[in-house]
Amino acid sequence: MPKVLRNETEGVPDAGRYNAGQKLLFYVLILLMIGLLATGVVIWREYFSHLFGIDMVRLGALLHAVFAFILICSIIIHVYAGIW
């Protein structure tokens, strides 16, 4: 990390097509979208909520909001890093 911050390329392994930040963001976004899909099914009242108890639906709604918040923050950070 110190060599990368000093813009030295000697001794730094090749990152490949995407750097570590891009790879991390990809996996974080995929996990968050899977979480949103799973919690969305739990809280979808018309079709699936009767299969779960009220406590599970409430927990699903809370987790859905948390996943959405983290996803939005990740996208904002991604745009900021792209401009920077």
KAWOPE-V551256 format. One record per backbone hydrogen bond with DSSP energy under -1.0 kcal/mol. NH is the residue of the N-H (numbers start at 1). CO is the residue of the C=O. If there is no record, write none. Layout:
BEGIN
((NH & CO) (NH & CO))
END
This chain:
BEGIN
((5 & 1) (6 & 2) (7 & 4) (8 & 3) (12 & 9) (23 & 19) (24 & 20) (25 & 21) (26 & 22) (27 & 23) (28 & 24) (29 & 25) (30 & 26) (31 & 27) (32 & 28) (33 & 29) (34 & 30) (35 & 31) (36 & 32) (37 & 33) (38 & 34) (39 & 35) (40 & 36) (41 & 37) (42 & 38) (43 & 39) (45 & 43) (48 & 44) (49 & 44) (51 & 48) (52 & 49) (57 & 53) (58 & 54) (59 & 55) (60 & 56) (61 & 57) (62 & 58) (63 & 59) (64 & 60) (65 & 61) (66 & 62) (67 & 63) (68 & 64) (69 & 65) (70 & 66) (71 & 67) (72 & 68) (73 & 69) (74 & 70) (75 & 71) (76 & 72) (77 & 73) (78 & 74) (79 & 75) (80 & 76) (81 & 77) (82 & 78) (83 & 79) (84 & 80))
END
